[in-house]
Amino acid sequence: MSKFGVMVMGPAGAGKSTFCASLITHLQLNRRSCFYVNLDPAAESFEHTPDLDIRELISLEDVMEEMGLGPNGGLIYCFEFLMENLDFLTEGLDSLTEEYLIIFDMPGQIELYTHVPILPALARFLTRTGNLDIRLCAAYLLEATFVVDRAKFFSGTLSAMSAMIMLEVPHINILSKMDLVKDQVRKKDLKRFITPDPLLLDDDPAEIARRKAEGTSAEDDILANPQDTDAVMKGASFRRLNRAVAGLIENFSMVSYLKLDVQNEESVGAILSYIDDCIQYHEAQEPKELKDEEFDEPEE
């Protein structure tokens, strides 16, 4: 009998644990069973106590102290250790029935989702028939405040696409903390971020404001001294790099986002409906669409 699960991923500060807490609360309010698995060996506090915690097997603090590793190297070591002790997961999850939604709260180190092959191996183990046989989907969170810095937004979107390609499981991408950008982004502009539009780089208001304040033009950026460290993140080469990244994202045409406001119960419920659709929790259920008006800025 298949189990059902969601792997909540994303960079540090994206709101993964907050989303997990809101999702668990929503499930409990709707009398639905869930099982919370913390796979972040550096986690310190939780709103809901994990039912299974990697820190019972290994913690980042102990690894850093005993192995002399830094945070990133220590985290990779923790996951390598987990992969050598997969019975820890099997024993904790094997008895669960199909009534449960298993929520995996993942760490925020981006290396795990881009080029280190540990998470793909873990996903294959969790989903393999004959082992745990979990119908798994990935939920990749990106902080909505990235839309204010368009270069950063496309960088984050590239990481999301990399995770989709690496993991090879059903995948949804989520713009979290939407409540923080309601008054900063117009509705028509927000739609261009939901399905990333590479032309966003050509009319970046932050870039236009910078040039106006400095009294410079695009031609000045081209003529800038490449050895000038102040020009590294705003010169012509930087713009070409961003356009190349945006063009790559457009060519693959894989990434689009759902909007999430964890303070809004309907928003959390809408995300859950997409998760259920990905893992076929209710085969006849359709994902719920969240009204755009809930993210609209006030009328001027």
C-alpha positions as CSV (number, residue, x, y, z in Angstrom):
1,M,0.0,0.0,0.0
2,S,1.4,3.4,-1.1
3,K,2.2,6.1,1.4
4,F,2.0,9.8,0.6
5,G,4.6,12.5,1.3
6,V,5.9,16.0,0.5
7,M,9.5,17.1,0.7
8,V,9.6,20.8,1.7
9,M,12.7,22.4,0.3
10,G,14.3,25.7,-0.5
11,P,17.1,28.1,0.4
12,A,17.7,29.3,4.0
13,G,15.1,31.8,5.1
14,A,12.5,30.8,2.6
15,G,10.0,29.9,5.3
16,K,10.1,26.1,5.0
17,S,9.6,25.3,8.7
18,T,6.9,28.0,9.0
19,F,5.1,26.5,6.0
20,C,5.4,23.0,7.5
21,A,3.9,24.3,10.8
22,S,1.0,26.0,8.9
23,L,0.4,22.9,6.8
24,I,0.3,20.7,9.9
25,T,-2.1,23.1,11.7
26,H,-4.4,23.1,8.6
27,L,-4.4,19.3,8.4
28,Q,-5.2,19.0,12.1
29,L,-8.1,21.5,11.8
30,N,-9.4,19.4,8.9
31,R,-9.1,16.1,10.9
32,R,-6.5,14.7,8.6
33,S,-3.5,12.7,9.8
34,C,0.1,13.8,9.2
35,F,3.5,12.7,10.2
36,Y,6.2,15.4,10.6
37,V,9.8,14.4,9.7
38,N,12.6,16.8,10.4
39,L,15.6,16.2,8.2
40,D,17.5,19.4,9.1
41,P,20.3,18.4,11.5
42,A,20.9,22.1,12.4
43,A,17.3,22.9,13.4
44,E,16.8,24.4,16.8
45,S,13.1,24.9,17.5
46,F,9.7,23.9,16.1
47,E,6.1,25.0,16.4
48,H,5.1,21.3,16.2
49,T,7.3,18.6,17.7
50,P,8.7,16.3,14.9
51,D,7.4,12.7,15.0
52,L,10.8,11.7,13.5
53,D,13.9,13.8,13.9
54,I,17.3,13.3,12.2
55,R,18.9,14.9,15.3
56,E,18.1,11.7,17.2
57,L,20.5,10.0,14.7
58,I,23.1,12.8,14.1
59,S,23.3,16.5,14.7
60,L,25.2,19.2,12.8
61,E,26.7,20.6,16.0
62,D,28.2,17.3,17.0
63,V,29.6,16.7,13.5
64,M,31.2,20.2,13.4
65,E,32.8,19.7,16.8
66,E,34.0,16.1,16.4
67,M,35.0,16.3,12.7
68,G,36.2,19.8,12.5
69,L,34.0,20.6,9.6
70,G,32.2,23.9,8.7
71,P,28.4,24.2,8.4
72,N,28.1,23.2,4.8
73,G,30.6,20.3,4.9
74,G,29.0,19.1,8.2
75,L,25.6,19.1,6.7
76,I,26.8,17.0,3.7
77,Y,28.4,14.6,6.2
78,C,25.1,14.3,8.1
79,F,23.2,13.3,5.0
80,E,25.9,10.8,4.0
81,F,25.6,9.3,7.4
82,L,21.8,9.2,7.0
83,M,22.2,7.4,3.7
84,E,24.3,4.8,5.4
85,N,21.6,4.3,8.1
86,L,18.4,4.3,6.1
87,D,16.9,1.9,8.6
88,F,16.3,5.0,10.8
89,L,13.7,6.2,8.2
90,T,12.3,2.7,7.4
91,E,11.7,1.9,11.1
92,G,10.0,5.3,11.7
93,L,7.8,5.4,8.5
94,D,7.1,1.7,7.6
95,S,4.0,1.4,9.9
96,L,2.3,4.5,8.5
97,T,-0.9,4.0,6.5
98,E,-2.1,5.8,3.4
99,E,-4.2,8.1,5.7
100,Y,-1.1,10.0,6.6
101,L,0.6,12.8,4.8
102,I,4.3,12.6,5.6
103,I,5.9,16.0,5.7
104,F,9.7,16.1,5.3
105,D,11.2,19.4,6.5
106,M,14.5,19.8,4.6
107,P,17.6,22.0,5.4
108,G,18.3,25.2,3.6
109,Q,21.8,24.5,2.1
110,I,21.4,25.1,-1.6
111,E,24.1,22.6,-2.5
112,L,21.8,19.7,-1.6
113,Y,19.3,20.8,-4.4
114,T,21.7,21.7,-7.1
115,H,24.7,19.4,-7.6
116,V,25.2,17.1,-4.7
117,P,23.6,13.7,-5.6
118,I,22.5,12.8,-2.0
119,L,18.9,14.0,-2.2
120,P,18.2,12.3,-5.5
121,A,19.4,9.0,-3.9
122,L,17.2,9.7,-0.8
123,A,14.2,10.4,-3.0
124,R,14.7,7.2,-5.0
125,F,14.9,5.2,-1.7
126,L,11.7,6.8,-0.3
127,T,9.7,6.2,-3.5
128,R,11.0,2.8,-4.5
129,T,8.4,0.0,-4.6
130,G,9.3,-2.7,-2.1
131,N,10.8,-0.2,0.3
132,L,8.7,2.6,1.7
133,D,6.8,3.1,-1.6
134,I,6.0,6.8,-0.9
135,R,4.2,8.8,-3.5
136,L,6.4,11.8,-3.1
137,C,6.3,15.3,-4.4
138,A,8.7,18.2,-3.8
139,A,7.6,21.7,-2.8
140,Y,10.4,24.2,-3.4
141,L,9.9,27.5,-1.6
142,L,11.4,30.8,-2.8
143,E,11.0,34.0,-0.7
144,A,8.6,36.4,-2.5
145,T,10.8,39.3,-1.5
146,F,13.2,38.1,-4.2
147,V,10.9,39.7,-6.8
148,V,12.1,43.1,-5.6
149,D,15.7,42.2,-6.8
150,R,15.1,40.7,-10.2
151,A,18.6,39.3,-10.7
152,K,18.2,37.5,-7.4
153,F,14.8,36.2,-8.4
154,F,16.2,34.6,-11.6
155,S,19.0,33.1,-9.6
156,G,16.6,31.6,-7.2
157,T,14.4,30.3,-10.1
158,L,17.5,28.7,-11.6
159,S,18.0,26.8,-8.3
160,A,14.4,25.7,-8.3
161,M,14.8,24.4,-11.9
162,S,18.0,22.6,-10.9
163,A,16.2,20.9,-8.0
164,M,13.4,19.8,-10.4
165,I,15.9,18.2,-12.8
166,M,17.9,16.6,-10.0
167,L,15.1,15.0,-8.0
168,E,12.9,13.7,-10.8
169,V,9.8,13.7,-8.7
170,P,6.5,15.6,-9.1
171,H,7.3,19.2,-8.2
172,I,5.6,22.5,-7.3
173,N,7.4,25.8,-6.8
174,I,6.0,28.3,-4.3
175,L,6.6,32.0,-3.7
176,S,6.4,32.2,0.1
177,K,5.9,35.2,2.3
178,M,3.5,36.9,-0.2
179,D,2.2,39.1,2.6
180,L,5.6,41.0,2.5
181,V,5.3,42.1,-1.1
182,K,1.6,43.0,-1.4
183,D,2.3,46.8,-1.4
184,Q,5.6,46.5,-3.4
185,V,4.6,44.8,-6.6
186,R,1.7,45.6,-8.9
187,K,-0.7,42.8,-9.8
188,K,0.2,42.9,-13.5
189,D,3.9,42.7,-12.6
190,L,3.4,39.8,-10.2
191,K,1.9,37.7,-13.0
192,R,5.2,38.0,-14.9
193,F,7.0,36.5,-11.9
194,I,4.5,33.6,-11.5
195,T,5.6,32.4,-14.9
196,P,9.1,33.9,-15.1
197,D,9.3,36.5,-17.9
198,P,12.9,37.1,-19.0
199,L,11.9,40.6,-20.2
200,L,11.6,41.6,-16.5
201,L,15.3,42.3,-16.6
202,D,14.9,45.0,-19.3
203,D,12.5,47.1,-17.2
204,D,13.9,46.6,-13.7
205,P,12.9,49.6,-11.7
206,A,15.8,49.1,-9.3
207,E,18.3,49.3,-12.1
208,I,16.5,52.4,-13.6
209,A,16.5,54.1,-10.2
210,R,20.2,53.3,-9.7
211,R,21.2,54.8,-13.1
212,K,19.0,57.9,-12.4
213,A,20.6,58.5,-9.0
214,E,24.2,58.0,-10.4
215,G,23.5,59.9,-13.6
216,T,24.8,57.0,-15.7
217,S,23.5,55.0,-18.7
218,A,23.8,51.4,-20.0
219,E,26.6,52.6,-22.2
220,D,28.5,53.8,-19.1
221,D,28.3,50.3,-17.7
222,I,29.8,48.9,-20.9
223,L,32.7,51.2,-20.7
224,A,33.3,50.6,-17.0
225,N,36.6,49.2,-15.8
226,P,36.2,45.4,-15.3
227,Q,38.6,45.6,-12.4
228,D,36.4,48.0,-10.6
229,T,34.8,45.9,-7.8
230,D,31.9,48.3,-7.4
231,A,30.9,47.6,-11.0
232,V,30.9,43.8,-10.7
233,M,27.2,43.5,-9.7
234,K,25.9,46.2,-12.0
235,G,28.0,46.2,-15.2
236,A,27.3,45.0,-18.7
237,S,28.8,41.5,-18.0
238,F,26.5,41.1,-15.0
239,R,23.5,42.0,-17.1
240,R,24.5,39.5,-19.8
241,L,24.9,36.8,-17.2
242,N,21.4,37.5,-15.9
243,R,19.9,37.5,-19.4
244,A,21.6,34.2,-20.1
245,V,20.2,32.7,-16.9
246,A,16.7,34.1,-17.7
247,G,17.0,32.7,-21.3
248,L,17.9,29.3,-20.0
249,I,14.9,29.2,-17.7
250,E,12.7,30.3,-20.6
251,N,14.1,27.6,-22.9
252,F,13.4,24.8,-20.4
253,S,10.0,26.3,-19.6
254,M,9.7,24.2,-16.5
255,V,9.2,26.7,-13.7
256,S,6.1,28.5,-12.6
257,Y,5.0,29.5,-9.1
258,L,2.1,29.2,-6.7
259,K,1.6,32.0,-4.2
260,L,1.6,31.3,-0.5
261,D,0.7,33.5,2.5
262,V,0.9,31.2,5.6
263,Q,-1.3,33.6,7.5
264,N,-4.1,32.9,5.1
265,E,-5.9,29.6,5.7
266,E,-7.3,29.5,2.2
267,S,-3.8,30.0,0.8
268,V,-2.4,27.1,2.7
269,G,-5.3,25.0,1.7
270,A,-4.8,25.8,-1.9
271,I,-1.2,24.7,-1.8
272,L,-2.2,21.5,-0.1
273,S,-4.7,20.8,-2.9
274,Y,-1.8,21.1,-5.4
275,I,0.3,18.7,-3.3
276,D,-2.6,16.2,-3.1
277,D,-3.0,16.5,-6.9
278,C,0.7,15.7,-7.5
279,I,0.7,12.7,-5.2
280,Q,-2.8,11.6,-6.3
281,Y,-4.0,11.6,-2.7
282,H,-7.6,12.1,-3.9
283,E,-7.6,11.0,-7.5
284,A,-10.8,12.9,-8.4
285,Q,-9.8,16.1,-6.6
286,E,-8.9,19.2,-8.6
287,P,-6.4,21.8,-7.3
288,K,-8.0,24.9,-5.7
289,E,-7.3,28.2,-7.3
290,L,-6.6,31.1,-5.0
291,K,-8.2,34.4,-6.0
292,D,-5.8,37.0,-7.3
293,E,-7.6,39.7,-5.3
294,E,-6.2,38.3,-2.1
295,F,-2.7,39.4,-3.3
296,D,-3.8,42.6,-4.9
297,E,-2.2,45.9,-3.8
298,P,-4.6,48.6,-2.6
299,E,-6.1,50.8,-5.3
300,E,-4.4,54.1,-5.7
